[in-house]
Amino acid sequence: MTETYRTPDSDQSLGDLAGQLTSEVGALFSDHLQLARVEMTEDLRKAGKGAGMMGGAAVSGWIAALLLSMALAWGLAELVKTWLAFLIVGVLWAIAAAVMAIRGRRQLDQTDLRPEATIDEIARDKEWIGGRRT
């Protein structure tokens, strides 16, 4: 952030002061937009990389779960009827899916993508502008 704010000279006209104020507010707004863009770009880049890795893990996990489930069901079929063995494995997976859905929903509810640094900066600027009026 560049702070190029000047104190007004006592011999400036009202038009000059208004022009200076407009220029400074425009620069301030531009700085805030740039800060928000940088902050959001970094967060989105990290989220994109993480999402790609999670996608690869999901596909690998899905294939492993299919193969292991089939092996478990066929192994259980040695003890109980085949349809019951597959039903047991299916119920276990339904329970696992419900637990993951609940935990995932809780995690998403805790996610906050607001640009906190930009919001703090705007609040400080509002205080500063309010202090200059008095």
HUZIRA-V720988 format. One record per residue. N is the residue number from 1. PSI is psi in radians with two decimals (NA if undefined). D_CENTER is the distance of its C-alpha to the mean C-alpha in Angstrom with 1 decimal. Layout:
n:N psi:PSI d_center:D_CENTER
n:N psi:PSI d_center:D_CENTER
This chain:
n:1 psi:2.36 d_center:23.6
n:2 psi:2.28 d_center:27.2
n:3 psi:1.75 d_center:29.2
n:4 psi:0.60 d_center:32.2
n:5 psi:2.38 d_center:33.2
n:6 psi:2.65 d_center:36.9
n:7 psi:2.48 d_center:39.2
n:8 psi:2.50 d_center:41.5
n:9 psi:2.57 d_center:45.1
n:10 psi:-0.34 d_center:47.6
n:11 psi:0.20 d_center:49.6
n:12 psi:2.57 d_center:46.7
n:13 psi:2.90 d_center:47.2
n:14 psi:-0.66 d_center:44.9
n:15 psi:-0.72 d_center:43.9
n:16 psi:-0.74 d_center:43.0
n:17 psi:-0.72 d_center:40.9
n:18 psi:-0.70 d_center:39.1
n:19 psi:-0.73 d_center:38.4
n:20 psi:-0.74 d_center:37.2
n:21 psi:-0.77 d_center:34.9
n:22 psi:-0.75 d_center:33.5
n:23 psi:-0.78 d_center:33.0
n:24 psi:-0.68 d_center:31.2
n:25 psi:-0.69 d_center:28.9
n:26 psi:-0.75 d_center:28.1
n:27 psi:-0.70 d_center:27.4
n:28 psi:-0.80 d_center:25.2
n:29 psi:-0.73 d_center:23.2
n:30 psi:-0.73 d_center:22.9
n:31 psi:-0.72 d_center:21.8
n:32 psi:-0.69 d_center:19.0
n:33 psi:-0.72 d_center:17.8
n:34 psi:-0.75 d_center:18.1
n:35 psi:-0.78 d_center:16.1
n:36 psi:-0.73 d_center:13.2
n:37 psi:-0.78 d_center:13.5
n:38 psi:-0.80 d_center:13.7
n:39 psi:-0.80 d_center:10.8
n:40 psi:-0.65 d_center:8.4
n:41 psi:-0.76 d_center:10.4
n:42 psi:-0.79 d_center:10.1
n:43 psi:-0.74 d_center:6.4
n:44 psi:-0.61 d_center:6.8
n:45 psi:-0.79 d_center:10.0
n:46 psi:-0.75 d_center:9.1
n:47 psi:-0.67 d_center:6.9
n:48 psi:-0.76 d_center:10.0
n:49 psi:-0.78 d_center:12.4
n:50 psi:-0.70 d_center:11.3
n:51 psi:-0.68 d_center:11.3
n:52 psi:-0.76 d_center:14.7
n:53 psi:-0.70 d_center:16.1
n:54 psi:-0.62 d_center:15.2
n:55 psi:-0.79 d_center:17.0
n:56 psi:-0.71 d_center:20.0
n:57 psi:-0.64 d_center:20.1
n:58 psi:-0.77 d_center:20.1
n:59 psi:-0.81 d_center:23.0
n:60 psi:-0.76 d_center:24.9
n:61 psi:-0.65 d_center:24.5
n:62 psi:-0.78 d_center:25.6
n:63 psi:-0.77 d_center:28.7
n:64 psi:-0.73 d_center:29.5
n:65 psi:-0.70 d_center:29.2
n:66 psi:-0.86 d_center:31.5
n:67 psi:-0.77 d_center:34.1
n:68 psi:-0.63 d_center:34.1
n:69 psi:-0.73 d_center:34.3
n:70 psi:-0.76 d_center:37.2
n:71 psi:-0.75 d_center:38.9
n:72 psi:-0.79 d_center:38.4
n:73 psi:-0.76 d_center:39.8
n:74 psi:-0.59 d_center:42.8
n:75 psi:-0.74 d_center:43.4
n:76 psi:-0.50 d_center:43.4
n:77 psi:-0.29 d_center:45.7
n:78 psi:-0.39 d_center:48.4
n:79 psi:-0.62 d_center:48.4
n:80 psi:3.07 d_center:47.8
n:81 psi:2.62 d_center:48.1
n:82 psi:-0.79 d_center:45.6
n:83 psi:-0.63 d_center:44.0
n:84 psi:-0.66 d_center:43.4
n:85 psi:-0.79 d_center:41.9
n:86 psi:-0.60 d_center:39.3
n:87 psi:-0.75 d_center:38.7
n:88 psi:-0.82 d_center:38.0
n:89 psi:-0.71 d_center:35.5
n:90 psi:-0.72 d_center:33.8
n:91 psi:-0.72 d_center:33.6
n:92 psi:-0.74 d_center:32.1
n:93 psi:-0.61 d_center:29.3
n:94 psi:-0.70 d_center:28.8
n:95 psi:-0.78 d_center:28.4
n:96 psi:-0.71 d_center:25.9
n:97 psi:-0.71 d_center:23.8
n:98 psi:-0.76 d_center:23.9
n:99 psi:-0.79 d_center:22.8
n:100 psi:-0.67 d_center:19.8
n:101 psi:-0.73 d_center:18.8
n:102 psi:-0.79 d_center:19.1
n:103 psi:-0.70 d_center:17.2
n:104 psi:-0.71 d_center:14.3
n:105 psi:-0.73 d_center:14.3
n:106 psi:-0.73 d_center:14.3
n:107 psi:-0.74 d_center:11.3
n:108 psi:-0.64 d_center:9.3
n:109 psi:-0.44 d_center:10.9
n:110 psi:-0.09 d_center:9.9
n:111 psi:2.34 d_center:6.1
n:112 psi:2.02 d_center:5.7
n:113 psi:0.30 d_center:3.9
n:114 psi:2.47 d_center:7.7
n:115 psi:1.53 d_center:9.5
n:116 psi:-0.74 d_center:11.6
n:117 psi:-0.69 d_center:14.1
n:118 psi:-0.76 d_center:15.0
n:119 psi:-0.75 d_center:15.5
n:120 psi:-0.72 d_center:17.7
n:121 psi:-0.74 d_center:19.6
n:122 psi:-0.71 d_center:20.4
n:123 psi:-0.73 d_center:21.7
n:124 psi:-0.69 d_center:23.8
n:125 psi:-0.67 d_center:25.2
n:126 psi:-0.72 d_center:26.1
n:127 psi:-0.73 d_center:28.0
n:128 psi:-0.78 d_center:29.7
n:129 psi:-0.72 d_center:30.7
n:130 psi:-0.62 d_center:32.0
n:131 psi:-0.49 d_center:34.0
n:132 psi:-0.41 d_center:35.6
n:133 psi:-0.50 d_center:37.1
n:134 psi:NA d_center:39.2
